[in-house]
Amino acid sequence: MSDGSPRLTRADVQHVARLARLALTEQELDEFTEQLAVILDHANDVAALAIDDVPPTAHPLPLLNVFRDDVPRATLDRDEVLASAPDVVDMKFRVPKILGERA
Amino acid sequence: MTARALAQAVRTGARRAGDVLEEHLARVAELEPRLHAFNLVTEEQARGAAAAVDAAVDAGRDPGPLAGVPVALKDNFCTRGIPTTCSSRILEGWRPPYDATVVTRLRAAGAVIVGKTNLDEFAMGSSTENSAFGPSRNPHDPARVPGGSSGGSAVAVAAGFAPIGFGSDTGGSIRQPAALCGVVGVKPTYGAVSRYGLVAFASSLDQIGPLAVDVTDAAIALETVWGHDPLDSTSITQPLEPVVASLDRGVDDLRVGVVTELTEMEGIAPEVQASVQRAAEALSEAGAKVDSVSVPSTIYGLSAYYLIAPAEASSNLARYDGVRYGLRTDGDDVAAMNASTRDAGFGAEVKRRIMLGTYALSAGYYDAYYGRAQRVRTLIIRDFSRAYERFDVLLSPTAPTVAFELGAKTADPLAMYLSDVCTIPTNLAGHCAISVPYGTGAHGLPIGVQVLAPALGEATMFRVARALELSLQ
């Protein structure tokens, strides 16, 4: 953000927590509002640089699609995978109801 | 004893892998209660692996270059059937259904994995204090941190639990703890070591590398695990120049640049600057052409990193949703279950970074934060390229200070982040770097000096590291 941009507010933090699927406590919301604002202030030295004409780098390697031959090979063992799941029914992951779904 | 001496003794039948292991386990039993290097000591599996190495020797087969060498693995490497926690509650109860490629290659080389080492949760931190299972402690002074995030592996090597440790380095997480614990730590070129089975933190930055008691062991450990892996799409395919063979070639044909910004910036302790100065003089005496060099944009590395890494982390860590593995806490519907699970399972630093990353990527802020950080990344790469036109390797501190006391920086995230100010630019550029112990500071605590090289410059980087090591003997 450029200079003079409004500091991060508690409402911003609440909004971001919703996006990130984090059920933060009231105390966490207070702490993060303070701490994230400090970190973002530090990040503002980047925001102030005149670099609009510099292309962005997303990755250190030139990223190309990687293909492999379509040859069958062993996959993960299903029982072993499901053994670590919190809730399993009929060889599937069970979850609570989806919002708006009928009981 | 070095890893190569142990392997040599085991391969020739002079020593039994089983005996080597028991000696190391005895040391763990004695010191681990004070140091907490491990989340899990895998005694039973280790005894089985050592027995297999001995059986191979008995049968006249070569068990491999790391025969019977105890190795400590950071607990973010997947080990089939063995808990892999990332020092997070959110992976409670998870047993990976597969091994990381590095684990497979270490086993094939005859290494004996002795345990899974403690880390800052999901590798986010510089002190190992962000572990859900409590901090690790520095063997040189247990009141101080070992650095992080690969703190447990650094402690394991420094304390003699294993001559070789493996860690992951996203912004300095191998090199900084290596410096603080007085061991060698290597961040290889991005893509040189397969990350298949490494739990992802920031995918454009993460790289696996070794920690070791000396430079030669580190080179051997790296050669054992690196090289193309079809299971990792970011694994580079071109051949890698061997590093062990040329270690002792000397440095009289090399040009070394001391990075002004990383050595003189505010916050670098005078005793650390003095070590870099002595290292530069030693290389000059060994015949290298040494000069100072400016790499101006490195001073923006920290700011760029703390936008890019959290942004990537916020995406990578979206998978911990209480559905397929690990912890789940109750919620009336899926969204509430996801959110309550993530609040209960993640620690403060991980939440902070997820929040920071989500914010940096959110509508209206993307260009101002993440987008600009990516442009700074380009600047850093360009500045390094310019420096490498004139120099073969660069020199800087690894960490700004010696090991600090536990609790000293936990209340101030930004102060903690500054621990990585010298190591971060290498990750942003995808280059390689190594930390070599070089002298001590206050209270006799170790100081590390960093040798940086361009992508795939490991062979030259290791020659310089070896020359530094020799200059101390």
Chai-1 contact restraints between the chains, C-beta under 6 A:
chainA,res_idxA,chainB,res_idxB,connection_type,confidence,min_distance_angstrom,max_distance_angstrom,comment,restraint_id
A,M1,B,A368,contact,1.0,0.0,6.0,A-B,restraint_1
A,V16,B,M355,contact,1.0,0.0,6.0,A-B,restraint_2
A,V16,B,T358,contact,1.0,0.0,6.0,A-B,restraint_3
A,V16,B,Y359,contact,1.0,0.0,6.0,A-B,restraint_4
A,L19,B,T358,contact,1.0,0.0,6.0,A-B,restraint_5
A,A20,B,I354,contact,1.0,0.0,6.0,A-B,restraint_6
A,A20,B,T358,contact,1.0,0.0,6.0,A-B,restraint_7
A,R21,B,N338,contact,1.0,0.0,6.0,A-B,restraint_8
A,R21,B,A339,contact,1.0,0.0,6.0,A-B,restraint_9
A,R21,B,R342,contact,1.0,0.0,6.0,A-B,restraint_10
A,L22,B,R342,contact,1.0,0.0,6.0,A-B,restraint_11
A,L22,B,D343,contact,1.0,0.0,6.0,A-B,restraint_12
A,L22,B,K351,contact,1.0,0.0,6.0,A-B,restraint_13
A,A23,B,A339,contact,1.0,0.0,6.0,A-B,restraint_14
A,A23,B,S340,contact,1.0,0.0,6.0,A-B,restraint_15
A,A23,B,D343,contact,1.0,0.0,6.0,A-B,restraint_16
A,F32,B,M355,contact,1.0,0.0,6.0,A-B,restraint_17
A,Q35,B,P413,contact,1.0,0.0,6.0,A-B,restraint_18
A,L36,B,L356,contact,1.0,0.0,6.0,A-B,restraint_19
A,V38,B,L414,contact,1.0,0.0,6.0,A-B,restraint_20
A,I39,B,L414,contact,1.0,0.0,6.0,A-B,restraint_21
A,H42,B,L414,contact,1.0,0.0,6.0,A-B,restraint_22
A,A43,B,S303,contact,1.0,0.0,6.0,A-B,restraint_23
A,A43,B,L307,contact,1.0,0.0,6.0,A-B,restraint_24
A,D45,B,S303,contact,1.0,0.0,6.0,A-B,restraint_25
A,V46,B,Y300,contact,1.0,0.0,6.0,A-B,restraint_26
A,V46,B,S303,contact,1.0,0.0,6.0,A-B,restraint_27
A,V46,B,A304,contact,1.0,0.0,6.0,A-B,restraint_28
A,V46,B,R372,contact,1.0,0.0,6.0,A-B,restraint_29
A,V46,B,A373,contact,1.0,0.0,6.0,A-B,restraint_30
A,V46,B,V376,contact,1.0,0.0,6.0,A-B,restraint_31
A,A47,B,A368,contact,1.0,0.0,6.0,A-B,restraint_32
A,A47,B,R372,contact,1.0,0.0,6.0,A-B,restraint_33
A,I51,B,R375,contact,1.0,0.0,6.0,A-B,restraint_34
A,V54,B,R375,contact,1.0,0.0,6.0,A-B,restraint_35
A,V54,B,T378,contact,1.0,0.0,6.0,A-B,restraint_36
A,P55,B,T378,contact,1.0,0.0,6.0,A-B,restraint_37
A,P56,B,Q374,contact,1.0,0.0,6.0,A-B,restraint_38
A,P56,B,R375,contact,1.0,0.0,6.0,A-B,restraint_39
A,T57,B,Q374,contact,1.0,0.0,6.0,A-B,restraint_40
A,T57,B,R377,contact,1.0,0.0,6.0,A-B,restraint_41
A,T57,B,T378,contact,1.0,0.0,6.0,A-B,restraint_42
A,A58,B,Q374,contact,1.0,0.0,6.0,A-B,restraint_43
A,H59,B,S204,contact,1.0,0.0,6.0,A-B,restraint_44
A,P60,B,Y190,contact,1.0,0.0,6.0,A-B,restraint_45
A,P60,B,G430,contact,1.0,0.0,6.0,A-B,restraint_46
A,L61,B,G191,contact,1.0,0.0,6.0,A-B,restraint_47
A,V66,B,S233,contact,1.0,0.0,6.0,A-B,restraint_48
A,L76,B,P97,contact,1.0,0.0,6.0,A-B,restraint_49
A,D77,B,P97,contact,1.0,0.0,6.0,A-B,restraint_50
A,E80,B,P97,contact,1.0,0.0,6.0,A-B,restraint_51
A,V81,B,P97,contact,1.0,0.0,6.0,A-B,restraint_52
A,S84,B,W94,contact,1.0,0.0,6.0,A-B,restraint_53
A,S84,B,R95,contact,1.0,0.0,6.0,A-B,restraint_54
A,S84,B,Y325,contact,1.0,0.0,6.0,A-B,restraint_55
A,A85,B,R324,contact,1.0,0.0,6.0,A-B,restraint_56
A,P86,B,R328,contact,1.0,0.0,6.0,A-B,restraint_57
A,F93,B,V323,contact,1.0,0.0,6.0,A-B,restraint_58
A,F93,B,R324,contact,1.0,0.0,6.0,A-B,restraint_59
A,V95,B,V323,contact,1.0,0.0,6.0,A-B,restraint_60
A,V95,B,V334,contact,1.0,0.0,6.0,A-B,restraint_61
A,P96,B,D333,contact,1.0,0.0,6.0,A-B,restraint_62
A,P96,B,V334,contact,1.0,0.0,6.0,A-B,restraint_63
A,P96,B,M337,contact,1.0,0.0,6.0,A-B,restraint_64
A,K97,B,D333,contact,1.0,0.0,6.0,A-B,restraint_65
A,I98,B,V334,contact,1.0,0.0,6.0,A-B,restraint_66
A,L99,B,D333,contact,1.0,0.0,6.0,A-B,restraint_67
